[in-house]
């Protein structure tokens, strides 16, 4: 083989090597792109094994509430607790209309007071696991109750690009219970212009926008439900919690399981 033929063969081999190198790189980058697309629905923060569900009834018009709001914000950072802030509307008469308050939140608090035979509703009130009533601004008492709190069951959550699948095993030690979907805004600041907190800029955490029943949990079969994430989490909500809660004569009672997801 002369030198000219050898050079031609070498040039052809180099072209093939360059082609296959480029092809390999292309396949590699396409694989990365497909992987990012397939896991796009998995982004988010899960809370699957909390010790307690903390429901704070609060108001922008209540002078005692900012301290409780701060305590709740701190609890929300702890994976052991799912912290939810329910703004009530019965303070709205006092010069400032709470921008997050709903009548539904006030009715829930009244329902809890009937279950536990609490003579009056008040803010800031924390209900822990549906059964323990604590003044929300009393940090030591809150800590004491939380240290002795636990949830007997767990909720499994899995997501794809568009759906969140909720699975809860059965357990014959407990009665049939309601599945609640609670949507919330994870954080928002508000400038208070009137009322007892006028002139303050307050930060609120896990502000409940809606609490609605979505099904039942059964002791023998458990429960499984598929939720459309895009329809539930949007510009108005970036988080959700699932609660399994017993009823007592049609009133809210003990919470036996809970989980949360923030998009």
C-alpha positions as CSV (number, residue, x, y, z in Angstrom):
1,X,0.0,0.0,0.0
2,X,1.5,3.3,-1.0
3,X,1.6,6.5,1.1
4,X,-1.2,8.2,-0.8
5,X,-3.7,5.2,-0.3
6,X,-2.8,5.1,3.4
7,X,-3.5,8.8,3.8
8,X,-6.9,8.4,2.1
9,X,-7.8,5.5,4.3
10,X,-6.7,7.5,7.4
11,X,-8.9,10.4,6.4
12,X,-11.9,8.2,5.9
13,X,-11.4,6.6,9.3
14,X,-11.1,10.0,11.0
15,X,-14.3,11.1,9.4
16,X,-16.1,8.0,10.7
17,X,-14.6,8.4,14.2
18,X,-15.7,12.1,14.3
19,X,-19.2,11.1,13.1
20,X,-19.7,8.5,15.8
21,X,-18.3,10.8,18.5
22,X,-20.9,13.5,17.5
23,X,-23.6,10.8,17.4
24,X,-22.7,9.6,20.9
25,X,-22.8,13.1,22.3
26,X,-26.1,13.8,20.6
27,X,-27.6,10.6,22.1
28,X,-26.2,11.6,25.5
29,X,-27.8,15.1,25.5
30,X,-31.1,13.7,24.2
31,X,-31.1,11.3,27.1
32,X,-30.5,14.1,29.6
33,X,-33.4,16.1,28.0
34,X,-35.8,13.1,28.2
35,X,-34.8,12.5,31.8
36,X,-35.5,16.1,32.7
37,X,-38.9,15.9,31.0
38,X,-39.9,12.6,32.6
39,X,-39.1,13.9,36.1
40,X,-40.6,17.4,35.7
41,X,-43.7,16.3,37.7
42,X,-41.5,15.1,40.6
43,X,-40.3,18.5,41.7
44,X,-41.7,19.7,45.0
45,X,-41.3,19.2,48.7
46,X,-43.1,16.3,50.5
47,X,-44.0,15.8,54.1
48,X,-45.0,12.2,54.5
49,X,-44.4,11.3,58.2
50,X,-45.4,14.2,60.4
51,X,-45.9,13.7,64.1
52,X,-48.6,16.4,64.3
53,X,-51.0,18.5,62.3
54,X,-51.1,22.0,63.8
55,X,-54.1,24.1,62.8
56,X,-53.9,27.8,63.9
57,X,-56.9,30.0,63.9
58,X,-55.7,33.6,63.5
59,X,-56.5,37.0,62.2
60,X,-54.7,40.1,60.8
61,X,-56.9,42.2,63.1
62,X,-55.8,40.4,66.4
63,X,-53.0,42.0,68.4
64,X,-52.2,38.7,70.1
65,X,-51.8,36.8,66.9
66,X,-48.5,37.9,65.4
67,X,-46.5,35.9,68.0
68,X,-48.6,32.8,67.2
69,X,-48.1,33.4,63.5
70,X,-44.3,33.4,64.1
71,X,-44.5,30.2,66.2
72,X,-46.5,28.5,63.3
73,X,-43.9,29.7,60.8
74,X,-41.1,28.0,62.8
75,X,-43.1,24.8,63.1
76,X,-43.7,24.8,59.3
77,X,-39.9,24.5,58.9
78,X,-39.9,21.3,60.9
79,X,-40.6,18.1,58.9
80,X,-42.3,16.6,62.0
81,X,-45.2,19.1,61.7
82,X,-47.7,20.1,59.1
83,X,-48.6,23.7,60.1
84,X,-51.8,25.3,58.7
85,X,-53.0,28.9,59.2
86,X,-56.8,29.4,59.1
87,X,-57.8,33.1,59.0
88,X,-61.1,33.8,60.6
89,X,-63.5,36.6,59.7
90,X,-65.1,37.6,63.0
91,X,-62.3,40.2,63.7
92,X,-63.2,42.1,60.5
93,X,-65.5,44.4,62.4
94,X,-62.5,45.9,64.2
95,X,-61.3,48.3,61.6
96,X,-59.4,46.0,59.3
97,X,-60.7,43.3,57.0
98,X,-58.4,40.2,56.9
99,X,-57.4,39.6,53.3
100,X,-57.2,35.8,53.9
101,X,-60.3,35.3,56.2
102,X,-63.2,33.1,55.2
103,X,-66.5,32.3,56.9
104,X,-65.7,28.6,56.3
105,X,-62.6,28.9,58.6
106,X,-64.7,30.5,61.4
107,X,-67.3,27.7,61.0
108,X,-64.5,25.1,61.3
109,X,-63.3,26.7,64.5
110,X,-66.8,26.7,65.9
111,X,-67.2,23.0,65.0
112,X,-64.0,22.2,66.9
113,X,-65.3,24.1,69.9
114,X,-68.4,22.0,69.9
115,X,-66.5,18.8,69.7
116,X,-64.3,19.7,72.6
117,X,-66.9,21.6,74.6
118,X,-64.9,24.8,74.5
119,X,-67.2,27.6,75.8
120,X,-66.0,30.2,73.4
121,X,-63.8,30.6,70.3
122,X,-60.8,32.8,70.4
123,X,-57.6,33.8,68.6
124,X,-54.9,32.7,68.4
125,X,-56.0,29.2,68.9
126,X,-54.1,26.0,67.9
127,X,-55.8,22.7,67.5
128,X,-53.3,19.9,67.4
129,X,-54.2,16.6,65.7
130,X,-57.8,17.6,65.9
131,X,-58.1,17.1,69.6
132,X,-55.8,19.4,71.7
133,X,-56.7,23.0,72.3
134,X,-53.7,25.3,73.0
135,X,-53.3,29.1,73.1
136,X,-51.2,29.7,70.0
137,X,-49.0,32.4,71.4
138,X,-48.0,30.2,74.5
139,X,-44.8,28.7,73.0
140,X,-43.9,26.5,76.0
141,X,-47.4,25.0,76.1
142,X,-47.4,24.4,72.4
143,X,-44.0,22.7,72.7
144,X,-45.3,20.5,75.6
145,X,-48.3,19.3,73.6
146,X,-46.3,18.7,70.4
147,X,-43.7,16.6,72.4
148,X,-46.5,14.2,73.3
149,X,-48.2,14.1,69.9
150,X,-48.1,11.4,67.2
151,X,-50.1,10.2,64.3
152,X,-50.9,6.5,64.1
153,X,-50.9,6.2,60.3
154,X,-49.0,7.5,57.2
155,X,-50.0,8.7,53.8
156,X,-48.0,7.9,50.6
157,X,-47.8,10.5,47.8
158,X,-46.4,9.9,44.3
159,X,-46.5,12.4,41.4
160,X,-45.9,12.4,37.7
161,X,-46.1,15.4,35.3
162,X,-49.8,16.0,35.9
163,X,-51.1,14.0,38.8
164,X,-50.6,13.4,42.5
165,X,-51.5,9.9,43.7
166,X,-52.5,9.5,47.3
167,X,-52.4,6.0,48.9
168,X,-53.4,5.1,52.4
169,X,-53.4,1.6,53.8
170,X,-56.3,0.2,55.8
171,X,-56.2,-0.3,59.5
172,X,-59.0,-2.0,61.4
173,X,-58.1,-0.2,64.7
174,X,-59.8,3.0,63.4
175,X,-63.3,4.0,62.2
176,X,-64.2,5.2,58.7
177,X,-62.8,8.7,58.3
178,X,-63.0,11.7,55.9
179,X,-60.3,12.6,53.5
180,X,-59.7,16.3,53.5
181,X,-57.9,18.3,50.8
182,X,-56.5,21.5,52.2
183,X,-54.9,24.0,49.8
184,X,-52.7,26.8,51.0
185,X,-50.3,29.6,50.1
186,X,-46.9,28.8,51.6
187,X,-45.9,32.4,52.4
188,X,-47.1,36.0,52.0
189,X,-46.5,39.4,53.5
190,X,-49.3,41.8,54.3
191,X,-49.2,45.5,55.3
192,X,-51.8,46.2,57.9
193,X,-53.1,49.7,57.6
194,X,-55.8,49.7,60.3
195,X,-57.0,47.8,63.3
196,X,-55.0,46.5,66.3
197,X,-51.9,45.7,64.1
198,X,-51.9,48.9,62.1
199,X,-48.6,50.0,60.7
200,X,-47.1,46.5,60.8
201,X,-46.0,44.3,57.9
202,X,-46.7,40.7,58.9
203,X,-45.6,37.5,57.3
204,X,-48.0,34.6,57.2
205,X,-47.3,30.9,56.5
206,X,-49.3,28.1,54.9
207,X,-52.4,30.2,54.6
208,X,-55.4,28.0,54.0
209,X,-57.4,28.9,50.9
210,X,-59.8,26.0,51.0
211,X,-60.6,22.8,53.0
212,X,-62.8,20.3,51.2
213,X,-63.8,16.7,51.6
214,X,-62.6,14.5,48.7
215,X,-63.5,11.0,49.8
216,X,-63.6,8.5,52.6
217,X,-60.9,6.3,54.1
218,X,-62.1,2.8,55.0
219,X,-60.5,0.6,57.7
220,X,-60.5,-2.5,55.5
221,X,-59.6,-1.1,52.1
222,X,-57.9,2.1,52.9
223,X,-58.1,4.8,50.2
224,X,-56.5,5.7,46.9
225,X,-57.2,8.9,45.0
226,X,-55.6,10.7,42.0
227,X,-55.5,14.5,42.0
228,X,-54.8,16.8,39.0
229,X,-51.9,18.9,40.3
230,X,-52.3,21.6,37.6
231,X,-55.9,22.2,38.6
232,X,-55.3,22.3,42.3
233,X,-52.0,24.1,42.5
234,X,-51.8,27.4,40.6
235,X,-51.2,31.1,41.2
236,X,-53.6,31.0,44.1
237,X,-52.2,28.0,45.9
238,X,-48.7,26.4,45.9
239,X,-49.2,23.8,48.6
240,X,-51.7,21.1,49.7
241,X,-52.2,18.9,52.6
242,X,-54.2,15.7,52.9
243,X,-55.8,14.9,56.3
244,X,-57.6,11.8,57.4
245,X,-60.0,12.9,60.2
246,X,-62.5,11.1,62.3
247,X,-66.0,12.6,62.9
248,X,-67.8,12.8,66.2
249,X,-71.6,13.2,65.6
250,X,-70.8,15.1,62.4
251,X,-68.2,17.3,64.0
252,X,-64.4,17.2,63.3
253,X,-62.5,15.0,65.8
254,X,-59.1,13.3,65.9
255,X,-56.7,13.4,62.8
256,X,-55.1,10.0,62.3
257,X,-52.9,10.8,59.3
258,X,-51.6,13.7,57.3
259,X,-49.2,14.6,54.5
260,X,-48.3,17.7,52.6
261,X,-46.9,18.7,49.2
262,X,-45.5,22.1,48.2
263,X,-45.0,22.7,44.5
